[in-house]
Structures are given as structure tokens and as C-alpha cells.
């Protein structure tokens, strides 16, 4: 791979998915191929076996490496979610050096104060988003409200070291749901101001809230489509892979089959007795879908009340991810949140890659493209320094 090739690794509970892309001369992104492997050692955002997870990642990369011409690249980005991450809002307040103006040094001190308020030495910042900035106390103090995503240093260091030993040098580790939301929001029609982005996968539901057009809060919840898979395993006495196949089969069927006495052939290799009524599958799958929607609403509603309600009504919920596109998930989420709900996917990609399953990978690889494009300008600045620079531009200092 040349230096403009990027690997985006989306670590999910069910699968590790990899997108390989290359930045084109016009700055656009061209996808070279995809790869995937079953995830081992990672459940709902918790790493239970870091060596097994590293092996899963290496397998997924090997699946796509041939399409990208070589064995190595300098631009490898990895996305995490779930309990691996800490999402927090924080306020930093500092006394102004000059009561008549806010200097760049004041801004940097305020953001540093906000960071120190929530991050200890065991965590490393991944992303920091300015929510609100204001001069308070009659010009004597400056205050910033930020939303910060961080991860345990032991997790980041362990993954970085093991992947390096397996031939993959990471350029960065990101929150997959966050970078997916930040990328997809640029493609939303109507330019909504108050909305929620939800990436619901097998084991986690990443929810990102926007108020007045700004990212103001987020949550990574420990549940997803595996709830449905587990119920199918128990209800039909099948293994996990068979249950996943049945779930995908069901998702392609029309709900009009309900109450029609339809019996489905759900047999797989080695089985002969899996003729199941559509109504039975409907009861299992749809009841769990309603429960997932209710759990997401219960967890996210306090954040909506705190951040979005003060800026007006919730305009929309945008769903993506494998479980996010399950039958009736749109209906259940819309009912729970009382807001317009629709499925989104990376429309800027070619048709074969423009799937809700690739939204997180698309966000990660877009993040890598932005970093690659800005490298000549960055001049070696740290990520924190780059953020401070953006904050200064935002405030027109």
C-alpha cells in the first residue's frame, strides 16, 4: 500500500470489519475492498481476551489486504465502542488575564481545566467536542462546556503493542460511533439541528446527541441484536451461526405473512426439523426489537431532556448498524422517542459498500482521510493542540 492508503478497523461484538481505502488526488475517498472475521475476545465493548481479539483483527485485515496491493500501511485506524469508552461532559472555568478580551491562552487554559476535571491518569482522551463557550461573571471569567470521550490507557497500549507485534502499526484509536455520527451528519438532508444518531450493532448501541447542530452528549450501551440471536438459539435449539442466518432470512420477509399460517424452512446443514411458523419467529424477534427500543429510550431520554429539550424539539433519530435495520426497529424507535426515524447508510460510497453495516467503518476511514489530508499543515502538532487550534478558530480569536 502507498502512504495514501488507509485501513479502517471496526471492532464489533459479532464481527471485526475492515475497510481499505485510498485518498484520491481530488481529496475524495476510493474504497479498495473490505474484509471481516468473527470477533473473539470482545463482548459488548469489554475485552475479555486481548490476544484472541488481536488475532480476530489480523484475520479481518488479511481478508482485505490483497485488494490493497501490499502487506503494510502507515495509516491504520481502529474503532472501539461500549464499555471500553468513557463519555463525559465537563465544564472548565478560568479567570481571564484581561477583562476586556479572551486570549488564545485563556481558551487553552479553560479546555485544559475541563479535561482535568474528568480525566485521571488511567485514561487517555480520544475526542473532545466544544458544546458551549461563554464569558461569565461580568468579564472576569471564561467558561467552556465540553463533551469528552476517553479510554483506559491499558486497553489502548495493550492493543497497540499486540497489533504492532502482528504487523499492524496503529495511527490512531477512535470511538467508532462518534466518528460515524460526525461523518454521516454531513450527508443528512434538511440539515437538522436537534437529532440523535444511533448505531445499533450486535452487542452495543452507540447513541450520539446533537443540539443546535453541535455534538453535545453520547452513550455506548451494552445491548443490541444479540438479544434477538440468543432468543432464537433458545427458542429453536440452534447454534449461534444458524440463529444469525434465520434472523437474516426473517429480515427479508414481509410482515404481511403474519396470521397467514405460513411455515418457513429454516433448516441448515445437519438439521431436518427446523420448519418454523412465521408467527413464532415474529413473536420472538419483534418482542425483542420492542425491548431494545425501550432500553435505548430509557438510557438516552435523560440526555435528551438535559441537552436537546432546552434547544427545542427532537427532530429526528437516524438509525444504522446491523440491528438498527431489523424489521420494525424504525417503528419501535419512532414510537419510543416520538420523533421521525429513518435508516441511514454511507451514501458517498459505491453501491456494493453503501450498507448500514459499513457506517462505522466509513466514519473511521473518513477520519483517517481527514488526518492524512491535514498532515502537511499540522506540522507535528499533538491531537490536543490541534483541538485547541480549532477551538480558537471557532471563537474567532
C-alpha positions in Angstrom: 0.0 0.0 0.0 1.2 3.5 -0.6 1.1 6.2 2.0 -2.3 7.4 1.0 -3.9 4.0 1.7 -5.9 3.8 4.9 -7.2 0.8 6.8 -10.3 1.3 9.0 -10.9 -1.4 11.6 -14.4 -1.5 13.1 -14.3 -3.8 16.2 -17.8 -5.1 16.8 -19.2 -7.7 19.2 -20.1 -10.1 16.4 -17.6 -9.2 13.6 -14.4 -7.3 13.0 -14.9 -5.4 9.7 -12.2 -3.7 7.8 -12.4 -1.1 5.0 -9.4 -0.4 2.9 -9.4 2.9 1.0 -7.2 5.4 -0.7 -7.3 9.1 -0.8 -7.7 10.3 -4.4 -5.9 13.3 -6.0 -9.1 15.4 -5.6 -9.3 14.5 -1.9 -12.2 12.0 -2.2 -12.2 8.5 -0.9 -11.9 5.4 -3.0 -12.7 2.0 -1.4 -10.3 -0.8 -2.4 -12.0 -3.6 -0.6 -13.5 -5.0 2.6 -12.7 -7.8 5.0 -14.4 -9.4 8.0 -13.7 -12.1 10.6 -15.7 -13.3 13.7 -14.9 -11.4 16.8 -13.3 -13.4 19.6 -12.3 -11.9 23.0 -14.6 -8.9 22.9 -18.1 -8.7 24.2 -20.3 -5.6 24.4 -17.2 -3.4 24.4 -15.4 -5.4 27.1 -12.1 -7.0 26.1 -12.0 -10.5 27.7 -9.0 -11.9 25.8 -6.8 -9.3 24.1 -4.7 -11.9 22.3 -7.8 -13.5 20.8 -9.1 -10.1 19.8 -5.8 -9.3 18.2 -6.0 -12.5 16.2 -9.5 -11.6 15.0 -8.4 -8.2 13.9 -5.4 -9.7 12.0 -7.7 -12.2 10.3 -10.1 -9.5 9.1 -7.2 -7.4 7.8 -5.8 -10.4 5.9 -9.1 -10.8 4.2 -8.8 -7.3 2.6 -5.0 -6.9 2.3 -4.8 -8.4 -1.2 -7.2 -5.8 -2.6 -4.9 -3.1 -1.3 -1.7 -4.3 -3.1 0.6 -4.8 -0.1 1.1 -6.1 3.4 1.6 -2.8 5.3 0.3 0.8 5.5 1.2 3.7 7.7 -2.4 4.7 8.1 -4.3 2.1 10.3 -7.2 3.4 12.4 -9.1 1.2 14.9 -12.6 2.0 16.2 -13.9 0.8 19.6 -17.3 1.2 21.4 -19.1 0.0 24.5 -17.6 -0.3 28.0 -14.1 0.4 26.5 -15.1 4.0 26.4 -16.0 6.7 28.9 -18.3 9.5 27.8 -18.5 12.6 30.0 -19.5 16.3 29.9 -17.3 18.7 31.8 -17.0 22.4 32.5 -13.8 24.3 32.6 -13.7 27.8 34.2 -10.7 30.1 34.4 -10.1 33.7 35.4 -9.3 36.0 32.5 -5.9 37.6 32.3 -7.5 40.6 30.6 -11.1 41.5 31.4 -11.6 43.2 28.0 -10.7 40.2 25.8 -10.4 36.4 25.7 -7.0 35.4 24.6 -5.9 32.1 22.9 -4.1 31.3 26.1 -7.3 31.7 28.1 -9.1 29.3 25.8 -6.4 26.7 26.1 -6.4 27.0 29.9 -10.2 26.6 30.0 -10.1 23.5 27.9 -7.3 22.0 29.9 -9.3 22.7 33.1 -12.3 20.9 31.6 -10.1 18.0 30.7 -8.5 17.7 34.1 -12.0 17.8 35.8 -13.0 14.3 34.4 -9.8 12.5 33.2 -7.4 10.8 35.5 -4.0 9.4 34.7 -5.6 6.0 33.8 -7.5 7.4 30.8 -6.5 8.9 27.5 -8.5 11.5 25.6 -9.8 10.3 22.2 -12.2 13.1 21.2 -13.2 16.5 22.7 -16.1 18.5 21.4 -16.9 22.1 22.4 -20.6 22.3 23.5 -20.7 25.9 24.7 -18.3 28.8 25.4 -19.2 31.9 27.4 -17.7 34.8 29.3 -19.2 34.9 32.7 -19.0 37.0 35.9 -19.0 40.3 34.1 -16.0 39.6 32.0 -13.8 38.2 34.8 -14.0 34.5 33.9 -14.3 32.4 30.8 -16.1 29.0 30.9 -16.3 26.1 28.4 -18.6 23.2 28.3 -17.2 20.1 26.5 -18.1 16.6 25.7 -15.2 14.2 26.1 -14.6 10.6 25.0 -11.7 8.7 26.6 -10.5 5.2 27.0 -8.4 3.3 29.5 -4.7 3.6 28.7 -4.1 -0.1 29.5 -6.5 -1.1 26.8 -5.1 1.3 24.2 -1.5 0.4 25.0 -2.2 -3.3 25.0 -4.0 -3.3 21.6 -1.3 -1.0 20.1 1.5 -3.2 21.2 0.0 -6.5 20.3 -1.2 -5.3 16.8 2.3 -3.9 16.2 3.7 -7.3 17.0 1.4 -8.7 14.4 2.5 -6.3 11.7 -0.2 -3.5 12.2 1.1 -0.2 13.4 -1.9 1.9 14.5 -2.1 5.6 13.5 -5.0 6.1 15.9 -7.7 4.6 18.0 -11.2 6.3 17.8 -14.7 5.9 19.1 -16.4 4.2 16.2 -19.9 5.5 16.9 -18.7 9.1 17.3 -16.7 9.4 14.1 -19.6 7.6 12.2 -22.0 10.2 13.5 -19.7 13.1 12.6 -19.3 11.8 9.1 -22.9 10.9 8.4 -24.3 14.2 9.7 -22.7 15.9 6.7 -24.8 13.8 4.4 -28.2 14.3 6.2 -30.9 16.0 4.2 -32.6 19.0 5.6 -29.7 20.0 7.9 -31.4 19.0 11.2 -30.3 20.8 14.4 -31.6 18.6 17.2 -31.3 14.9 16.5 -29.9 11.5 17.6 -27.6 9.2 15.7 -27.8 5.5 16.7 -25.5 2.7 15.5 -27.1 -0.5 16.9 -24.9 -3.5 16.4 -24.8 -7.0 17.8 -23.7 -6.1 21.3 -23.7 -2.3 21.7 -25.9 0.6 20.8 -23.9 3.8 20.2 -26.0 6.9 20.6 -24.8 10.4 19.7 -26.9 13.5 20.5 -26.8 16.8 18.7 -28.4 20.0 20.0 -28.4 23.2 17.9 -26.2 21.4 15.4 -23.4 20.5 17.9 -22.4 17.2 19.3 -23.4 17.6 23.0 -23.5 14.1 24.5 -23.2 10.4 23.7 -23.6 7.0 25.2 -22.5 3.5 24.3 -25.0 1.0 25.7 -24.2 -2.7 26.3 -27.0 -4.3 24.2 -28.1 -4.9 20.7 -29.1 -7.6 18.1 -27.5 -10.4 20.2 -30.6 -10.2 22.4 -32.6 -11.5 19.4 -30.0 -14.1 18.4 -29.9 -15.5 21.9 -33.7 -15.9 22.0 -33.6 -17.7 18.6 -30.9 -20.0 19.9 -33.0 -21.0 22.9 -36.4 -21.0 21.1 -35.3 -23.1 18.1 -32.5 -25.1 19.7 -29.9 -24.0 17.2 -26.3 -22.7 17.4 -25.3 -19.1 17.0 -24.4 -19.1 13.4 -27.7 -20.8 12.5 -29.6 -18.3 14.6 -27.9 -15.5 12.7 -28.9 -17.0 9.4 -32.5 -17.3 10.5 -32.5 -13.7 11.7 -31.2 -12.5 8.3 -33.8 -14.8 6.5 -36.6 -13.3 8.5 -35.5 -9.7 7.9 -36.1 -10.2 4.2 -39.7 -11.4 4.6 -42.8 -9.2 4.5 -44.7 -8.7 7.9 -47.8 -9.3 5.9 -47.1 -13.0 6.3 -48.3 -12.7 9.9 -51.6 -14.6 10.7 -51.4 -16.3 7.3 -50.4 -19.8 8.6 -47.0 -19.6 6.8 -44.4 -22.2 7.8 -40.8 -21.5 6.9 -38.0 -23.9 6.1 -35.2 -22.8 8.5 -33.0 -25.8 8.1 -29.3 -25.6 7.8 -26.6 -28.2 7.2 -27.2 -31.1 9.6 -30.8 -30.3 10.5 -34.1 -31.5 9.2 -36.6 -30.5 11.8 -36.4 -26.7 11.6 -39.7 -25.9 10.0 -40.9 -22.9 11.9 -44.1 -20.8 11.6 -43.6 -17.2 10.6 -45.8 -16.1 13.5 -43.5 -17.9 16.0 -40.5 -16.0 14.6 -42.4 -12.8 14.6 -43.3 -13.1 18.3 -39.7 -13.8 19.2 -38.0 -11.2 17.1 -40.4 -8.3 17.3 -40.9 -8.5 21.0 -37.1 -8.3 21.5 -37.0 -5.4 19.0 -39.5 -3.5 21.1 -37.5 -4.2 24.2 -34.3 -2.9 22.6 -36.0 0.3 21.6 -37.4 0.7 25.1 -34.0 0.1 26.7 -32.4 2.7 24.4 -35.1 5.2 25.2 -34.8 4.7 28.9 -31.0 5.2 28.8 -31.0 8.2 26.4 -34.1 10.1 27.4 -32.3 11.8 30.4 -29.7 13.1 28.0 -32.4 14.3 25.6 -34.1 16.2 28.4 -30.8 17.7 29.5 -29.3 18.8 26.2 -31.9 18.8 23.4 -35.1 19.8 25.1 -33.6 23.2 26.1 -32.9 23.9 22.4 -36.3 22.8 21.1 -37.9 19.6 20.0 -36.1 16.4 19.0 -36.4 16.5 15.2 -35.2 13.0 14.1 -33.5 9.8 15.0 -31.1 8.3 12.5 -30.5 4.5 12.7 -27.7 2.5 11.3 -25.8 -0.8 12.1 -27.0 -4.4 11.6 -29.6 -4.4 14.4 -30.6 -0.9 13.6 -32.1 -2.1 10.3 -34.0 -5.0 11.8 -37.7 -5.2 10.9 -39.9 -2.7 12.9 -36.8 -1.2 14.6 -37.6 2.1 12.9 -41.2 1.9 14.1 -40.3 1.0 17.6 -37.7 3.7 18.0 -40.0 6.3 16.4 -42.8 5.3 18.9 -40.4 5.4 21.9 -38.9 8.8 21.1 -41.9 10.4 19.4 -39.8 11.6 16.5 -39.2 11.0 12.8 -36.9 8.0 12.5 -35.1 6.7 9.4 -32.3 4.4 8.4 -29.1 5.9 7.1 -26.0 4.5 5.4 -22.9 5.9 3.8 -24.3 7.2 0.5 -21.0 8.6 -0.7 -19.6 5.0 -1.1 -20.1 2.8 -4.2 -23.3 0.7 -4.1 -21.5 -2.5 -3.0 -20.2 -0.8 0.1 -23.1 1.6 0.9 -24.6 -0.5 3.7 -25.6 0.3 7.3 -23.2 -2.5 8.2 -20.3 -0.3 7.0 -21.3 3.0 8.5 -18.9 2.8 11.4 -16.1 1.7 9.1 -16.9 4.6 6.8 -16.7 7.0 9.7 -13.3 5.6 10.8 -11.8 5.7 7.3 -13.2 9.3 6.7 -11.5 10.3 10.0 -8.3 8.8 8.6 -8.7 10.7 5.3 -9.1 14.0 7.2 -6.0 13.3 9.2 -4.0 12.4 6.2 -5.1 15.5 4.3 -4.2 17.8 7.2 -0.8 16.2 7.9 1.3 18.8 5.9 -0.5 21.6 7.8 -0.4 20.1 11.2 3.4 20.3 11.4 3.7 17.7 14.1 1.1 19.3 16.5 -0.5 17.0 19.0 -4.1 16.0 18.8 -4.9 18.1 21.8 -3.0 21.1 20.3 -5.0 20.6 17.1 -8.2 20.7 19.0 -7.2 23.9 20.8 -6.4 25.4 17.4 -9.9 24.5 16.1 -11.5 26.0 19.3 -9.6 29.2 18.7 -10.9 29.4 15.2 -14.5 28.6 16.4 -14.3 31.6 18.7 -12.6 33.7 16.0 -9.7 34.6 18.3 
